[in-house]
Amino acid sequence: MVTWEGERTLTFTVEDALLSPISFAMLSGAGVVRGLENEGKKIHFHQTTAVSVNVTNHSIDLTDALESADIVCSTAPIYVMEIDETGDLTGKVFDKYTVSTGTGSNVPSLGKGLTWSGGSSDTPPTGTVLVDYYVLKDAASAFELQIDAENFAGYYYVEADTLFRRQSDGKDLPANITLPNIKIQSNFTFSMASTGDPSTFTFTMDAMPGYTYFDRKKKVLCAIQVIDEESNVENAALKAGSTLFPHPTGFNISESVHDSVDGTETGEMDD
């Protein structure tokens, strides 16, 4: 019987508890854009706020939900929705509200809330309502992750630290994992908890053959270094071989395209 094996594949699944804008951009291929700093440039930022209605004139003051420079956008959609005693939406929407102009008595400041514009036949809300609206913020105060259908995650050189436990005495030995050429899979899933608890983010990397920074003679999918400075039987039994991380005399990483395991020039790196 003959067994055939095809091309070797190596896949790493990584779980991360922190997701920064830069790491998200790397994983998704998204572009990170900072808003224009030109004076007067504004952006729309969506907000929802549960707030009590003024019992006198039915106005809604959103000042506490806004930053000092924020104002409610008067040209974007605004929804004022009724909430029952349990805090759930009833489905009733009050559409007779406009952004406050700051004029009149006992009304929110300019752009800081909503005023009731209904007629005598309209029934205003009472108690607490949920307001869905857009805030105008300075563009320079925000950055955006723009994920489109054309850009995908790229190829990266990955190094990770871990520990290997020595079987003879249980001592943890420092170890490095090097993946010289990995492709992050562009399809991924991230979850958000309704309770507000932090959730982990999982992504998958496919290892491709590549050179380490210090040797351009042998391509590998992965290299794991374990540092054990104590001489023992386990190390003595290991097979001697050439390292993928040599430091030959005169080594310069900017010229490492010509390096080899024995320090001799091997020519340009393969495609």
Summary of the structure (lengths in Angstrom):
residues: 271
radius of gyration: 30.3
end to end distance: 36.7
largest distance: 93.7
contacts: 638
relative contact order: 0.18
helix: 9%
strand: 39%
